[in-house]
Amino acid sequence: MSKTTPSKGKAKVKITSSGKKVSYGQAGKAKGGGARVKPGTSKGDSYCARSLGIKRGLSKDKANDPNTPNNLSRKRWKCSGAKSTR
């Protein structure tokens, strides 16, 4: 099996049980070489609040689907509602 790579501009890729490839997350590194995703920070809280608005705008099926790019990113940021936890 070949290694899958995320779409351009995305950081990660997940292959679902049905074989669908889902690319998600912002690619690259922040200035200074650190990772962009830092749960439990004010930046994390801001992301979680924005992405909660996206989640609320989706249909009930999509909002609860764990394999949507928004839900995968929220999991990576450890979002609980509009807050990011450590």
N, C-alpha and C positions, 0 to 999 in steps of 0.2 A: 504494500500500500504506500502511495506517495504521500509526502508531507504536504498538508494543505497550508496555504498562506491566506491571510485576510485580504479583503478588498483594499484598494488604494485608500489611504487615509484612516484605516482602521487598525486597532492594536491586536485584537484576538479574533479567533474563529472557533465556533462550536459546531460539531456535526451532530444533528439530532438523530433520534432512533430511526426516523424515516429516511435518513440519508441526506437531508437538506443541510446546506452549509449556511450558517448565520454569522456574519461579520459584525463586530460591535466594538465600542470603545475608541477613544481618541488615540491615535498613534503618536509616536515620538516621545521625546524627553523634555522636561521643563528646563528652563535656564539653570545652569549649575549642575546638570547631569542627574538630578533626582527624578523619581517617578512622579507622574502627574496625579495618580490616584492615591490620596491620603485620607482615609476615612477618619471621622471624628474631628475634622478641622472646619473652620468657617467656610472654606472652599467646598468641602464635602456637603455641608448644610445647604449651601447655595445650589449645588448640583441637584441634591435630593428634592429641594423645593421646586425647581424647574421641571425635573423629570416627573414629579408627581402630577403636575399639570398636564403633561403629555399622557400619562397613564389614565387620568380622569377623562380625557377626550376620546379615548378608544372605546370600542364596543366591549361588552362584558367578557366575551370569549377572548379577545386579544389582550385585555387588561390583565387577565389571570393566566395567560399562556406564559410559562417560564422561559420559552425559547424565543421571545421577541427581543430585538436588540435593546430596547429600553429596559426591560426587566433583567436582562443579563448584566447590563451596566449598573443598574440599581443594586444588584446583588454584589457586584465587585466593589461598589462604594459603601456597602453595608448600610443601605438606607432603611430606615424604619419611619414610615410616614414622610414628613418633610425634613427629618433630621438624619444625619450621618453618625453612626456609632463607631466606637473604636473596636 
